[in-house]
């Protein structure tokens, strides 16, 4: 949900007039929609309805007569996002507006103007550059492993979008502190050979499309004037992800005084390794002093509990982007607290995640509304196996594009052939479109029930099952609209979806990397593998690299609408040494982690351990190490605080004072010294740990079973920022003072 009302449900068709376009928008969204003059900068937090706001702005401009639809160009980063934007604009009665990706818009202009600007045919577009990179590496005498090719290709793409030529690449690596996958001088040679090979063969890559289009507009004023006469109003979505090359092209498009509206969120900048930078968003007001800036902070996606955690995560952020962070305000009813779960090893973490997913499915949550998100694609295998063992369907996101999968391409050919046939015995007796598609796919081994196990066989079945489900949904929609729904119409639907890369939903749990999850949302999200070295990733060395890892976790958290589980494993394999520690990004957020607890009014959740610790059970005694510097502690007070006296304290000073005042009242009632209730060291430990449950309070040295029973409720109330209820009377203190 992206606004006060569903964007499509508000109308029984297109809005009646311009004013009706504004119906249902919240005040900030309405401010965006009515700011028709440029420049406009929309700072939109996760789940705040940014697409709703900018599509209504375009539609309001068109319906009010301020914009001519053919003079509007909306630019985004994925074909699917562009397709969604076009669909919303049609719903709002703003047909004729162009909504394209940067590359699509540039390619269209390049193809149109190339004969006049250069002459001849446009060079052939190189769809995949990996093979040519491999060939270029071989020509330079460089042996490159197959697994290195993607990294080498990524380096060339980064250099091109940041406008770095081969000769300057080694110096740029040093200047930016970038971790090159090989010797920068070697990469520069491969890069130069790759560029020369393209020229020799008359081909261009996707980065060249932007570069050549920008160059033509810069060099040919009459062509630039024609483009600027065509487009008077530009909207750029996900503006925090623009690269220097994309900004160069955008500057050419808008140089004639065109209206410009940009929308983005610096806290969701997670693609800087590809050349994306939030600087253009953050400095927009500097470049455009007269800009209207609107902040969207009403979160319609997530519960207050999820939003509270997201805000707390960003409250600890540092750097330029963090200075412009948005504090979200949930518009939803309260939901369950996020869960934090610690496991002894990765297989146990995966099995536990699978069991929790099974409970959600049994409770009625759809599999397609559940996601397991991880930092690297290599983490998926253990979760694939865990879900397969439980018979739970799943899909891998961000792997091969759906319509490029071999089984989907083959299925499309079969369906197309059946649609052309005048009479096909396979489908003649089937009662509906889904049954016809199922019968066609059965000729290639498709069955109504999924195969056991995981891997390629299961993925193939899930792809074909998605085509069958889509046929049923397509037929239902067509019949509701009074339109025919036969195989020919379904083929047209598939062609349109393939063109827009609008894959059908696979009715299975989504397994995806955090990068691939950007722009998506689910009812339940499991963030797994949250350990140091994985998130932040081990090669995040600089402060800015670490902060981008924090933003990556923020993106993961804000994908969840209702249920959110964060988990980690202390070792890789069963029986392994428990040497891992939870991600530093959870410090001060997960209960028992110490540190300042930002925005704790929203609730704290509870820590669950994978095995072995029941509520109230003390951890086994053994060496105690400082949680700050790691030194083994020997002094009693240091062991109680779990840190060296000289190491920085994360104590909540206000809580410590409240605890002292409460202790004084208790001691006065009992006519006993204050330390009989709790010692100063124990109160300091409580104020540092800020326990959220009896289990966490019991793990603090100096809180024995009797004191837990007697004072536990009051202490936990104080930790929650509340006043204790009925306090103990004048009964004896009970536990010997030596244990405090």
C-alpha positions in Angstrom: 0.0 0.0 0.0 1.5 3.3 -1.0 -0.9 6.0 0.1 -4.1 6.7 2.1 -5.9 4.6 -0.4 -5.0 2.0 -3.0 -3.9 3.9 -6.2 -6.2 1.8 -8.4 -9.2 1.2 -6.1 -10.1 4.9 -5.7 -11.6 5.1 -9.2 -14.0 3.0 -11.2 -11.9 4.2 -14.2 -10.0 7.4 -14.9 -10.7 10.3 -12.6 -13.5 12.5 -13.8 -11.4 15.7 -13.9 -8.2 17.3 -12.7 -9.4 17.8 -9.2 -10.4 14.2 -8.9 -6.8 13.2 -9.6 -5.9 14.8 -6.3 -8.5 12.8 -4.3 -7.0 10.5 -1.7 -3.6 12.0 -1.6 -2.1 12.9 1.8 -1.0 16.6 2.3 2.6 16.0 1.2 1.7 13.9 -1.8 -0.8 16.6 -2.8 1.9 19.2 -2.5 4.0 17.2 -4.9 1.1 16.7 -7.3 0.3 20.4 -7.4 3.9 21.7 -7.8 3.7 21.7 -11.6 6.4 24.3 -12.1 10.0 23.1 -11.8 12.4 22.4 -10.4 10.9 20.1 -7.8 12.8 17.7 -5.5 10.8 15.0 -3.6 12.7 13.3 -0.8 10.6 10.2 -0.3 11.3 7.6 2.4 10.6 3.9 2.0 6.9 3.0 1.6 5.8 6.7 1.5 4.1 6.5 -1.9 6.6 8.2 -4.1 5.4 6.6 -7.4 1.9 7.5 -6.4 2.9 11.1 -5.8 4.9 11.6 -9.1 2.4 9.8 -11.3 -0.5 11.9 -9.9 1.7 15.0 -10.4 2.1 14.1 -14.1 -1.6 13.2 -14.5 -2.7 16.4 -12.7 -0.5 18.5 -15.1 -2.0 16.7 -18.1 -5.6 16.8 -16.9 -5.4 20.4 -15.9 -4.0 21.4 -19.4 -0.7 22.6 -18.0 1.2 19.7 -19.6 0.9 18.3 -23.1 1.3 14.5 -22.7 3.7 14.2 -25.6 6.0 16.8 -24.0 6.4 14.7 -20.8 9.2 12.2 -20.3 9.4 10.2 -17.1 12.7 8.3 -16.6 13.4 5.5 -14.2 15.9 2.7 -13.9 14.2 -0.6 -14.7 11.9 -1.6 -17.5 9.4 -3.0 -15.0 9.3 0.3 -13.1 8.7 2.2 -16.3 5.9 -0.3 -17.3 4.3 0.2 -13.9 4.5 4.0 -14.3 2.8 3.8 -17.7 0.1 1.6 -16.3 -0.7 4.1 -13.5 -0.7 7.0 -15.8 -3.2 5.2 -18.1 -5.4 4.6 -15.0 -5.3 8.3 -14.2 -6.2 9.3 -17.8 -2.8 10.6 -18.8 -2.1 8.4 -21.8 0.5 9.5 -24.3 3.1 10.3 -21.6 6.5 8.6 -22.2 7.8 6.5 -19.3 11.1 4.9 -20.1 14.4 3.8 -18.6 17.5 6.1 -19.2 18.8 3.6 -21.7 15.6 3.1 -23.6 15.0 6.9 -23.9 18.6 7.5 -25.0 18.5 4.6 -27.5 15.3 5.8 -29.1 16.9 9.3 -29.6 20.2 7.8 -30.8 18.5 5.6 -33.4 16.4 8.6 -34.7 19.3 11.1 -34.9 22.2 8.9 -35.9 21.7 9.0 -39.7 21.7 12.8 -39.5 24.4 13.3 -37.0 26.8 10.5 -38.1 25.4 8.8 -41.2 24.7 5.2 -41.9 23.1 2.7 -39.7 23.3 2.7 -35.9 26.0 0.3 -34.6 24.7 -3.0 -33.4 23.9 -3.0 -29.6 26.0 -5.5 -27.7 23.5 -7.2 -25.4 26.0 -9.0 -23.2 29.6 -7.8 -22.9 31.1 -10.6 -20.8 32.2 -12.6 -23.8 33.8 -9.6 -25.4 35.6 -8.8 -22.2 36.9 -12.4 -22.0 38.2 -12.1 -25.5 39.8 -8.7 -24.8 41.5 -10.2 -21.7 42.9 -13.0 -23.8 44.2 -10.6 -26.4 46.1 -8.7 -23.7 47.7 -12.0 -22.6 45.7 -12.0 -19.3 44.4 -15.3 -18.0 41.1 -14.6 -16.3 39.1 -17.2 -14.4 35.5 -17.6 -15.3 34.4 -16.4 -11.9 36.5 -13.2 -12.4 34.8 -12.1 -15.6 31.8 -10.6 -14.0 34.0 -8.5 -11.7 36.1 -7.4 -14.6 33.1 -6.5 -16.6 31.7 -4.5 -13.6 34.9 -2.5 -13.4 34.7 -1.5 -17.1 31.0 -0.5 -16.6 31.9 1.6 -13.5 34.7 3.3 -15.4 32.4 4.2 -18.3 29.5 5.5 -16.2 31.9 7.6 -14.1 33.4 8.8 -17.4 36.9 7.5 -16.8 38.9 6.5 -19.9 41.3 3.5 -19.8 44.5 5.5 -19.3 43.0 7.2 -16.2 41.6 4.1 -14.6 44.6 3.2 -12.3 44.7 6.7 -10.9 41.0 6.8 -10.4 41.1 3.6 -8.4 43.7 5.1 -6.1 41.8 8.4 -5.8 38.4 6.8 -5.0 39.8 4.1 -2.7 38.1 1.5 -4.9 39.0 -2.2 -4.4 39.9 -3.4 -7.9 39.5 -7.1 -8.5 42.9 -7.3 -10.2 46.0 -5.1 -10.8 44.5 -1.7 -12.0 47.1 -1.6 -14.8 45.9 -5.0 -16.1 42.3 -3.9 -16.0 43.1 -0.7 -17.9 44.7 -2.7 -20.7 41.7 -5.0 -20.9 39.4 -2.0 -20.9 41.4 -0.3 -23.7 41.4 -3.5 -25.8 37.6 -4.0 -25.2 36.9 -0.4 -26.5 39.1 -1.0 -29.5 37.5 -4.3 -30.3 34.1 -2.7 -30.2 35.1 -0.1 -32.7 36.7 -2.7 -35.0 33.5 -4.7 -35.0 31.1 -1.7 -35.2 29.2 -2.5 -32.0 28.3 -0.4 -29.0 27.3 -1.3 -25.4 24.7 0.1 -23.1 27.0 2.7 -21.6 27.9 3.9 -25.2 24.2 4.5 -25.8 24.2 7.2 -23.1 27.6 8.5 -24.0 26.9 8.8 -27.7 23.5 10.4 -27.2 24.9 13.0 -24.8 27.8 13.7 -27.2 25.4 14.3 -30.2 23.3 16.7 -28.1 26.5 18.5 -27.0 28.0 18.7 -30.5 24.9 19.3 -32.6 22.9 22.3 -31.3 20.1 21.9 -33.9 19.5 18.3 -32.7 19.6 19.4 -29.1 17.0 22.1 -29.9 14.7 19.6 -31.5 14.9 17.3 -28.4 14.2 20.2 -26.1 11.3 21.3 -28.2 9.9 17.8 -27.9 10.2 17.4 -24.1 9.3 20.3 -21.8 8.8 18.3 -18.5 11.1 15.7 -17.1 10.5 13.4 -14.0 13.4 11.3 -12.7 12.6 8.4 -10.3 15.2 6.9 -7.9 17.4 10.0 -8.4 19.8 8.8 -5.7 21.0 6.1 -8.2 22.0 8.4 -11.1 25.6 8.1 -12.4 27.7 11.0 -13.6 27.1 9.8 -17.2 23.3 9.7 -16.7 23.4 13.2 -15.1 25.4 14.5 -18.1 22.6 13.3 -20.4 19.9 14.7 -18.2 21.7 18.1 -18.2 21.5 18.1 -22.0 17.8 17.2 -22.0 16.9 20.0 -19.6 19.4 22.7 -20.7 16.6 24.5 -22.6 14.8 25.4 -19.4 12.6 22.2 -19.2 10.8 21.6 -15.9 12.5 19.0 -13.8 11.1 16.9 -10.9 13.4 14.4 -9.2 12.5 11.9 -6.5 14.7 9.8 -4.3 16.0 8.8 -0.9 19.7 9.0 -0.1 19.2 6.4 2.6 18.5 3.9 -0.1 21.7 4.5 -2.0 23.1 0.9 -2.3 24.6 0.9 -5.8 27.6 3.1 -5.5 29.8 0.3 -6.7 28.1 0.7 -10.1 28.8 4.4 -10.2 25.6 5.6 -8.7 25.9 8.6 -6.4 23.4 10.4 -4.1 25.3 13.7 -4.5 23.0 15.0 -7.2 20.0 14.4 -5.0 21.6 15.9 -1.9 23.0 18.9 -3.7 19.8 19.5 -5.8 18.9 22.7 -3.8 22.4 24.0 -4.4 22.2 23.4 -8.2 18.6 24.7 -8.2 18.2 27.4 -5.5 14.6 28.0 -6.5 13.6 24.4 -6.2 10.5 23.3 -4.3 11.5 20.5 -1.9 8.8 18.1 -0.5 9.5 15.4 2.1 7.4 12.3 2.2 7.7 10.5 5.6 4.2 8.9 6.1 5.0 5.2 5.7 2.0 3.3 4.4 3.9 0.0 4.0 5.2 -1.1 7.4 3.9 -1.3 10.9 5.1 1.0 13.6 7.3 -1.7 15.0 9.1 -2.2 11.7 9.3 1.6 11.1 10.7 2.0 14.6 13.5 -0.4 13.9 14.3 1.3 10.5 14.5 4.7 12.1 16.7 3.3 14.9 19.0 1.8 12.3 19.4 5.1 10.5 19.8 7.1 13.7 23.2 5.5 14.1 24.3 6.3 10.5 27.1 8.7 9.7 28.2 10.7 6.7 26.7 13.0 4.1 23.7 10.9 3.3 22.9 10.3 6.9 22.6 14.1 7.5 19.6 14.1 5.2 17.9 11.0 6.5 14.1 11.0 6.8 12.4 9.8 10.0 9.4 7.7 8.9 6.0 7.8 10.6 4.0 4.6 10.2 0.4 5.0 9.1 -0.5 1.4 9.9 -1.9 -0.3 13.0 0.5 -1.9 15.4 1.8 -5.3 14.5 4.2 -7.9 16.0 7.6 -6.8 17.3 10.6 -7.7 15.1 12.2 -10.9 16.3 16.0 -11.4 16.8 17.2 -15.0 16.7 20.6 -16.3 17.4 21.6 -19.8 16.1 24.6 -22.0 16.8 25.3 -22.6 13.0 24.1 -21.8 9.5 22.2 -25.1 8.8 20.3 -24.6 12.1 19.5 -21.0 11.1 18.2 -22.1 7.7 16.1 -24.9 9.3 14.7 -22.6 11.9 13.8 -20.0 9.2 12.0 -22.8 7.2 10.0 -23.8 10.3 9.0 -20.2 10.9 7.9 -19.9 7.3 5.9 -23.0 7.6 4.0 -21.5 10.6 3.3 -18.4 8.6 1.9 -20.5 5.7 -0.2 -22.5 8.1 -1.5 -19.2 9.5 -2.7 -18.1 6.0 0.2 -16.0 4.8 0.7 -16.6 1.0 4.1 -18.0 0.1 4.6 -15.1 -2.5 4.2 -12.7 0.5 7.3 -14.1 2.3 10.9 -13.4 1.5 14.3 -14.5 2.8 16.9 -11.8 2.1 20.7 -12.2 2.4 23.8 -10.2 1.6 25.4 -12.5 -1.1 23.9 -14.9 -3.6 26.2 -17.6 -2.3 24.1 -17.8 0.9 21.0 -19.0 -0.9 21.8 -22.7 -1.2 21.3 -23.7 2.4 17.9 -21.9 2.4 16.9 -23.5 -0.9 17.5 -26.9 0.7 15.8 -26.1 3.9 12.6 -25.0 2.1 12.7 -27.9 -0.3 13.0 -30.3 2.7 9.8 -28.8 4.1 8.0 -29.0 0.7 7.8 -25.2 0.5 7.9 -23.6 -3.0 10.4 -20.9 -3.6 11.8 -18.6 -6.3 15.3 -17.1 -6.7 15.1 -13.4 -7.4 17.8 -11.5 -9.3 19.1 -14.6 -11.1 18.3 -15.1 -14.8 15.5 -12.9 -16.1 12.3 -14.8 -16.1 11.5 -14.5 -19.8 15.1 -15.5 -20.7 15.0 -18.8 -18.9 15.2 -21.7 -21.4 12.0 -23.4 -20.1 10.0 -20.2 -20.4 11.3 -19.5 -23.9 10.4 -23.1 -24.9 7.0 -22.8 -23.3 6.3 -19.5 -25.1 7.0 -21.2 -28.5 4.7 -24.1 -27.6 1.9 -21.8 -26.6 2.4 -19.7 -29.7 2.2 -22.8 -31.9 -1.0 -24.0 -30.2 -2.5 -20.5 -30.6 -1.8 -20.6 -34.4 -3.3 -24.1 -34.9 -6.9 -24.1 -36.1 -7.7 -27.1 -33.9 -5.3 -28.6 -31.4 -6.3 -31.9 -29.8 -4.3 -31.1 -26.7 -6.5 -28.2 -25.8 -9.8 -28.9 -27.5 -11.5 -30.5 -24.5 -9.9 -28.3 -21.7 -12.5 -26.1 -19.9 -10.5 -22.9 -19.4 -7.3 -21.1 -20.5 -5.2 -22.3 -17.5 -6.1 -25.9 -18.2 -5.1 -25.4 -21.9 -1.7 -24.0 -21.0 -1.3 -26.9 -18.5 -2.0 -29.4 -21.2 0.4 -27.8 -23.6 3.2 -27.8 -21.0 2.5 -31.4 -20.0 4.1 -32.4 -23.3 7.4 -31.2 -21.8 7.0 -33.1 -18.5 5.1 -30.4 -16.5 3.0 -31.9 -13.7 0.4 -30.3 -11.3 2.5 -31.2 -8.3 6.1 -30.0 -7.7 9.1 -32.3 -7.8 10.8 -33.1 -4.5 14.2 -31.5 -3.8 15.7 -28.2 -4.8 17.9 -26.9 -7.6 17.4 -26.6 -11.3 14.5 -29.1 -11.6 12.5 -27.3 -8.9 13.2 -23.9 -10.5 12.1 -25.1 -13.9 8.8 -26.4 -12.4 8.2 -23.1 -10.6 8.7 -21.2 -13.8 6.1 -23.3 -15.7 3.7 -23.2 -12.8 3.9 -19.4 -12.9 2.8 -19.4 -16.5 -0.2 -21.6 -15.7 -1.3 -19.3 -12.8 -0.8 -16.3 -15.0 -3.2 -17.8 -17.6 -5.9 -18.2 -14.9 -5.4 -14.6 -13.7 -5.4 -13.3 -17.2 -8.6 -15.1 -18.1 -10.4 -13.8 -15.0 -9.4 -10.3 -15.7 -10.4 -10.4 -19.4 -13.8 -11.9 -18.6 -14.4 -9.3 -16.0 -13.8 -6.7 -18.6 -16.0 -8.5 -21.2 -13.0 -9.3 -23.4 -12.1 -12.7 -25.0 -9.4 -14.8 -23.3 -8.0 -17.3 -25.7 -4.5 -18.6 -26.4 -3.9 -15.9 -29.0 -4.7 -13.1 -26.5 -2.5 -14.8 -23.9 0.4 -14.9 -26.3 0.0 -11.1 -26.8 0.0 -10.7 -23.0 3.2 -12.7 -22.7 4.9 -10.7 -25.4 4.0 -7.4 -23.6 5.3 -8.7 -20.3 8.5 -9.9 -21.9 9.1 -6.5 -23.5 8.6 -4.8 -20.1 10.4 -7.6 -18.1 7.2 -7.8 -16.1 7.5 -11.4 -14.9 4.5 -13.2 -13.4 4.5 -13.8 -9.6 5.8 -17.2 -8.7 3.7 -18.6 -5.9 6.6 -19.4 -3.7 8.8 -17.9 -1.0 11.2 -15.4 -2.5 15.0 -15.9 -2.0 16.9 -12.8 -2.9 20.0 -10.7 -2.2 19.4 -7.4 -0.5 20.4 -5.6 -3.7 17.8 -7.6 -5.7 15.1 -6.8 -3.1 15.2 -3.0 -3.7 11.8 -1.7 -4.8 9.9 -4.8 -3.6 7.9 -5.6 -0.5 6.4 -8.5 1.4 4.2 -9.2 4.4 6.9 -11.2 6.1 10.7 -10.7 5.7 13.5 -12.8 7.1 16.9 -11.1 7.2 19.4 -13.8 7.6 23.2 -14.2 8.1 23.5 -10.9 9.9 27.1 -11.3 11.2 30.3 -9.2 11.1 32.1 -10.0 7.9 28.9 -10.6 6.0 27.0 -7.5 6.8 29.0 -5.3 6.7 30.8 -7.4 4.1 34.4 -8.1 4.9 35.8 -5.9 2.1 33.9 -2.8 3.2 36.9 -0.9 4.5 36.2 2.8 4.4 33.6 4.6 6.5 31.5 5.3 3.4 31.6 1.6 2.3 30.5 0.6 5.8 27.7 3.1 5.7 26.5 1.8 2.4 26.3 -1.7 4.1 24.1 -0.1 6.8 21.8 1.4 4.1 21.6 -2.1 2.6 20.3 -3.5 5.8 17.9 -0.5 6.0 16.5 -1.4 2.6 16.0 -5.0 3.8 14.2 -3.9 7.0 11.8 -1.6 5.0 10.8 -4.4 2.7 8.6 -5.9 5.5 5.0 -4.9 5.9 4.1 -6.8 9.0 6.5 -9.7 10.1 10.2 -9.1 10.4 12.8 -11.6 11.7 16.5 -10.9 11.9 18.9 -13.8 12.5 22.5 -14.8 12.7 24.6 -17.9 13.3 27.7 -18.1 15.6 29.5 -20.6 13.4 29.4 -21.8 9.8 29.0 -25.5 10.4 27.6 -27.7 13.2 30.1 -28.2 15.9 32.3 -25.3 14.7 33.8 -22.7 16.9 31.3 -20.0 17.8 33.6 -17.2 16.8 31.1 -15.0 14.9 29.4 -12.0 16.4 26.1 -10.3 15.3 26.4 -7.4 12.9 27.5 -4.1 14.5 24.4 -2.5 12.9 22.2 -4.2 15.4 24.2 -2.8 18.4 21.9 -0.7 20.5 18.8 -2.0 18.6 18.6 -5.7 19.5 17.8 -6.3 23.2 20.9 -7.0 25.3 23.3 -5.5 22.8 24.0 -2.3 24.9 24.6 1.1 23.3 22.1 3.9 22.9 18.7 2.8 22.0 17.3 5.2 19.5 13.6 5.7 19.6 12.7 2.9 22.0 9.1 4.1 22.5 8.1 1.8 19.7 8.9 -1.3 21.6 11.9 -3.6 21.7 11.1 -7.1 20.6 12.8 -10.1 22.2 15.9 -12.1 21.6 15.4 -15.8 20.9 18.3 -18.2 20.9 18.5 -21.2 18.5 19.0 -23.7 21.3 20.0 -24.3 24.9 18.9 -21.2 26.9 15.6 -21.3 28.6 14.2 -18.1 30.2 15.9 -17.2 33.4 18.7 -19.7 33.0 22.2 -18.3 33.6 24.8 -18.6 31.0 27.6 -21.0 32.0 30.4 -19.4 33.9 33.8 -19.0 32.2 36.2 -16.3 31.0 34.4 -13.0 30.6 35.8 -10.7 27.9 35.3 -7.0 27.4 32.5 -6.4 24.9 34.4 -3.3 23.7 38.0 -4.3 23.3 37.9 -8.1 23.9 40.4 -8.2 26.8 39.8 -11.0 29.4 38.3 -9.4 32.6 39.4 -10.3 36.1 38.1 -7.6 38.4 34.6 -8.2 39.8 33.1 -4.9 38.8 34.5 -5.2 35.3 33.1 -8.7 35.0 29.8 -7.4 36.1 29.8 -4.6 33.5 31.4 -6.9 30.9 33.8 -4.1 29.9 37.1 -2.6 31.1 36.7 0.4 33.4 38.7 2.5 30.9 36.6 1.4 27.9 33.7 3.7 26.8 30.4 3.2 28.5 27.1 2.9 26.6 25.1 3.5 29.7 21.7 5.3 29.6 22.4 8.0 32.1 18.7 8.9 32.6 17.8 5.3 33.2 20.6 4.9 35.7 19.3 7.9 37.7 15.8 6.5 37.6 17.1 3.1 38.9 19.0 4.8 41.7 15.9 6.8 42.8 13.8 3.6 42.7 16.4 1.7 44.7 16.5 4.4 47.3 12.7 4.1 47.8 13.0 0.4 48.1 15.8 0.6 50.6 13.9 3.1 52.7 10.8 0.9 52.8 13.0 -2.1 53.9 15.1 -0.1 56.3 18.2 -1.5 54.7 21.3 -0.2 52.9 20.7 0.6 49.2 23.2 -2.1 48.1 21.0 -4.8 49.6 18.5 -4.1 46.8 21.1 -3.8 44.0 24.7 -2.6 44.0 25.8 0.4 42.0 27.6 -1.9 39.6 24.5 -4.0 39.0 22.5 -0.8 38.3 25.1 0.4 35.9 25.0 -3.0 34.1 21.2 -2.8 33.8 21.5 0.8 32.4 24.0 -0.4 29.9 22.2 -3.5 28.8 18.6 -2.1 29.0 17.0 -5.5 29.2 13.6 -6.0 27.5 12.6 -9.3 29.1 13.1 -11.4 32.3 15.4 -13.6 30.3 17.7 -10.7 29.5 17.5 -9.3 33.0 18.4 -12.7 34.5 21.6 -12.8 32.5 23.0 -9.7 34.2 25.4 -10.4 37.0 23.9 -9.5 40.4 20.3 -10.4 39.4 19.6 -13.7 41.1 16.4 -15.7 40.9 14.9 -14.2 44.1 15.7 -10.7 43.1 14.3 -11.4 39.6 11.0 -12.5 41.2 10.9 -9.6 43.6 12.1 -6.7 41.5 12.1 -7.9 37.9 8.7 -6.3 36.9 9.6 -3.0 38.4 13.1 -2.9 36.8 11.7 -3.8 33.3 9.1 -1.1 33.6 11.8 1.4 34.3 13.8 0.2 31.4 10.8 0.6 29.1 10.5 4.2 30.2 7.4 3.5 32.4 6.8 3.9 36.1 6.7 0.7 38.1 3.3 -0.6 39.3 2.8 -1.9 42.8 6.3 -2.0 44.4 7.4 -4.5 47.1 6.7 -3.6 50.7 8.9 -4.0 53.8 9.6 -7.7 53.5 13.2 -8.9 53.9 15.6 -8.5 51.0 15.9 -12.3 50.8 19.0 -12.8 48.8 22.4 -12.5 50.5 24.1 -9.2 49.8 27.2 -10.9 48.5 25.5 -12.0 45.3 24.6 -8.5 44.3 
